[in-house]
Amino acid sequence: MSDTNTPHDAAIAVITDRVRELDAEITEHQRAIDVATASRGELADLIATLSRKPRARKARAAEPATANVLELAPAAASIFAPVSVEPAEAA
């Protein structure tokens, strides 16, 4: 058989071009789907983070009166050498 152009060659070329265009659209849509899926995943993670119940905090003790602060406070370490103070003798 000889290679001759059939009357359908033009239609085949048009259809082939349309198939290529549709393949390109499919690729673009797939990229859009991938981006939307990633965005949806990020939003789902954000929702999960925001809906976590905050940790319960312990109730604070009532603040002591200023006169009792020194009694309740632990002895702080000092960078100075201890100084002994002898009581003053009564004259």
ABEGO torsion letter per residue (X at the ends): XBBBBBAAAAAAAAAAAAAAAAAAAAAAAAAAAAAAAAAAAAAAAAAAAAABBBBBBBBBBBBBBAAAAAAABBBBBBABBBBBBBBBBBX
